[in-house]
Amino acid sequence: MNLADLTLELTPFATDEFPKPAPGGRYDLAIIGGGPAGLTAAIYAARKRLKTLVAAENIGGQMLWTSSVENYPGFNVVQARDLVDKFRSQVRQFPVDVASGLQVAAVSAEGPGFRLEGSGGEAFTARSLIVATGKRYRSLGVPGEKELIGKGVAYCATCDAPLFAGKTVAVVGGGNSALTAANELLPYASKIHLINSSPAVTGDPVLLEPLKGSGKVDFHMRSKVSEILGKERVEGLAVNSPGGVVRLDVSGVFVEIGLIPNSGPVKGLVELNREGEIIVDCSCRTSRPGLFAAGDVTTVPAKQIVVAAGEGAKAALAAYDWLLANPG
Ligand SMILES: Cc1cc2nc3c(=O)[nH]c(=O)nc-3n(C[C@H](O)[C@H](O)[C@H](O)COP(=O)(O)OP(=O)(O)OC[C@H]3O[C@@H](n4cnc5c(N)ncnc54)[C@H](O)[C@@H]3O)c2cc1C
């Protein structure tokens, strides 16, 4: 089995057992997103007897990208996959339509409500909408990156670190995501180059110390990857460093330079901040009546599972109140 096959096998995209709702359905409430915000919103909406659709590329969201969770109340430690299963099975208790594996490409205002269009042309309409689309990994945007995704270019160390046993790899970034990724790689990789454009890492000392103590990590500060090299798979990196352009021979590169909000489908419909997050008030209301947002895609601080779940609950209750005040 080659590296690309293994990557596909380990990269988490949920397969799940929700029956597919028929396209063309009309709903009281549509929720875009199957992470903790969207799934919690679905539970609250269903308990209010709203006819509800969840449209989500996957069930679990970012929880699929990590292994264990130590800060979700009620559990000392829970495996992220188990937590996803618990969210999923709770949603399944209710008559909620779940279109999983569906990417919403566009949302438009239609009559008194909203029209959702899937990337495969599926369409649904709803009187109200909750956007809970979370975040995705930011890419470097350098030559070779797109071409070599799954062939040594990776964004999720939790998912893909074991593929690099005994190999030299690079981690790009200097915040907590990068340091966490490097720590996840420590038991596997023979050597790690940490490449950071700033003069110093900004992540927590508690994450930095094991890297410094390992003797396996070379730190390249004030350095930027300009190209990912390789034809069939990653063979190296061209790095602009203070001493000039250097080539690093690596078999893998983990891009850990942060996350960007998935607000694309509602761009132009609601106000966003400079980072592209949907601006919400304390009741998850956006600048457009009837359109609510919850979780990591919003301006709410503290991007955490418990916060996203709480915001999902608030958004569903706010949507319910809005529907009562605006009967269709
Ligand atoms: C590596 C890692 C480790 C983490 N560890 C922890 C931890 O230990 N504890 C903690 O509390 N938090 C942790 N977090 C943060 C936590 O996972 C997030 O804060 C949380 O998942 C956000 O939930 P959300 O529902 O807002 O968004 P997400 O979890 O990002 O879910 C978004 C959902 O929207 C879907 N979606 C996006 N765009 C579309 C579209 N156009 N059409 C249809 N569906 C779409 C996605 O498929 C997904 O289902 C971690 C995050 C990462 C990346």
The ligand as an SDF file (V2000), in Angstrom:
LIG
                    3D

 53 58  0  0  0  0  0  0  0  0999 V2000
   -6.3870   19.2550   16.0640 C   0  0  0  0  0  0  0  0  0  0  0  0
   -7.4950   19.8890   16.8940 C   0  0  0  0  0  0  0  0  0  0  0  0
   -7.6440   19.5150   18.2200 C   0  0  0  0  0  0  0  0  0  0  0  0
   -8.6540   20.0780   19.0000 C   0  0  0  0  0  0  0  0  0  0  0  0
   -8.7780   19.6860   20.3120 N   0  0  0  0  0  0  0  0  0  0  0  0
   -9.7750   20.2030   21.0680 C   0  0  0  0  0  0  0  0  0  0  0  0
   -9.9570   19.7730   22.4340 C   0  0  0  0  0  0  0  0  0  0  0  0
   -9.2040   18.9250   22.9560 O   0  0  0  0  0  0  0  0  0  0  0  0
  -10.9750   20.3330   23.1410 N   0  0  0  0  0  0  0  0  0  0  0  0
  -11.8130   21.2790   22.6310 C   0  0  0  0  0  0  0  0  0  0  0  0
  -12.7390   21.7090   23.3150 O   0  0  0  0  0  0  0  0  0  0  0  0
  -11.6610   21.6960   21.3440 N   0  0  0  0  0  0  0  0  0  0  0  0
  -10.6650   21.1990   20.5680 C   0  0  0  0  0  0  0  0  0  0  0  0
  -10.5040   21.6260   19.2600 N   0  0  0  0  0  0  0  0  0  0  0  0
  -11.4210   22.6840   18.7490 C   0  0  0  0  0  0  0  0  0  0  0  0
  -12.8090   22.1040   18.4420 C   0  0  0  0  0  0  0  0  0  0  0  0
  -12.6850   20.8940   17.7060 O   0  0  0  0  0  0  0  0  0  0  0  0
  -13.6360   23.1370   17.6910 C   0  0  0  0  0  0  0  0  0  0  0  0
  -13.7120   24.3210   18.4630 O   0  0  0  0  0  0  0  0  0  0  0  0
  -15.0580   22.6450   17.4090 C   0  0  0  0  0  0  0  0  0  0  0  0
  -15.0590   21.4170   16.7140 O   0  0  0  0  0  0  0  0  0  0  0  0
  -15.8490   23.6830   16.6120 C   0  0  0  0  0  0  0  0  0  0  0  0
  -17.1110   23.1620   16.3580 O   0  0  0  0  0  0  0  0  0  0  0  0
  -18.0320   23.7340   15.1660 P   0  0  0  0  0  0  0  0  0  0  0  0
  -19.2500   22.8820   15.1770 O   0  0  0  0  0  0  0  0  0  0  0  0
  -18.1760   25.1900   15.3100 O   0  0  0  0  0  0  0  0  0  0  0  0
  -17.1900   23.5180   13.8370 O   0  0  0  0  0  0  0  0  0  0  0  0
  -16.4800   22.2430   13.2050 P   0  0  0  0  0  0  0  0  0  0  0  0
  -16.1450   21.2480   14.2370 O   0  0  0  0  0  0  0  0  0  0  0  0
  -15.3810   22.8060   12.3700 O   0  0  0  0  0  0  0  0  0  0  0  0
  -17.5990   21.6070   12.2700 O   0  0  0  0  0  0  0  0  0  0  0  0
  -17.9850   22.2560   11.0770 C   0  0  0  0  0  0  0  0  0  0  0  0
  -18.9180   21.3680   10.3000 C   0  0  0  0  0  0  0  0  0  0  0  0
  -19.4040   22.0830    9.1690 O   0  0  0  0  0  0  0  0  0  0  0  0
  -19.2440   21.2860    8.0000 C   0  0  0  0  0  0  0  0  0  0  0  0
  -19.1250   22.1770    6.8440 N   0  0  0  0  0  0  0  0  0  0  0  0
  -18.2150   23.1620    6.6210 C   0  0  0  0  0  0  0  0  0  0  0  0
  -18.4750   23.7860    5.4640 N   0  0  0  0  0  0  0  0  0  0  0  0
  -19.5680   23.1790    4.9310 C   0  0  0  0  0  0  0  0  0  0  0  0
  -20.3170   23.3630    3.7470 C   0  0  0  0  0  0  0  0  0  0  0  0
  -20.0380   24.3130    2.8580 N   0  0  0  0  0  0  0  0  0  0  0  0
  -21.3750   22.5450    3.5290 N   0  0  0  0  0  0  0  0  0  0  0  0
  -21.7080   21.5790    4.4080 C   0  0  0  0  0  0  0  0  0  0  0  0
  -21.0260   21.3600    5.5560 N   0  0  0  0  0  0  0  0  0  0  0  0
  -19.9810   22.1600    5.8140 C   0  0  0  0  0  0  0  0  0  0  0  0
  -18.0170   20.4450    8.3040 C   0  0  0  0  0  0  0  0  0  0  0  0
  -18.0020   19.2950    7.4700 O   0  0  0  0  0  0  0  0  0  0  0  0
  -18.2960   20.0950    9.7620 C   0  0  0  0  0  0  0  0  0  0  0  0
  -19.2330   19.0530    9.8520 O   0  0  0  0  0  0  0  0  0  0  0  0
   -9.5250   21.0650   18.4540 C   0  0  0  0  0  0  0  0  0  0  0  0
   -9.3780   21.4350   17.1070 C   0  0  0  0  0  0  0  0  0  0  0  0
   -8.3660   20.8590   16.3320 C   0  0  0  0  0  0  0  0  0  0  0  0
   -8.2160   21.2750   14.8950 C   0  0  0  0  0  0  0  0  0  0  0  0
  1  2  1  0
  2  3  1  0
  2 52  2  0
  3  4  2  0
  4  5  1  0
  4 50  1  0
  5  6  2  0
  6  7  1  0
  6 13  1  0
  7  8  2  0
  7  9  1  0
  9 10  1  0
 10 11  2  0
 10 12  1  0
 12 13  2  0
 13 14  1  0
 14 15  1  0
 14 50  1  0
 15 16  1  0
 16 17  1  0
 16 18  1  0
 18 19  1  0
 18 20  1  0
 20 21  1  0
 20 22  1  0
 22 23  1  0
 23 24  1  0
 24 25  2  0
 24 26  1  0
 24 27  1  0
 27 28  1  0
 28 29  2  0
 28 30  1  0
 28 31  1  0
 31 32  1  0
 32 33  1  0
 33 34  1  0
 33 48  1  0
 34 35  1  0
 35 36  1  0
 35 46  1  0
 36 37  1  0
 36 45  1  0
 37 38  2  0
 38 39  1  0
 39 40  1  0
 39 45  2  0
 40 41  1  0
 40 42  2  0
 42 43  1  0
 43 44  2  0
 44 45  1  0
 46 47  1  0
 46 48  1  0
 48 49  1  0
 50 51  2  0
 51 52  1  0
 52 53  1  0
M  END
$$$$
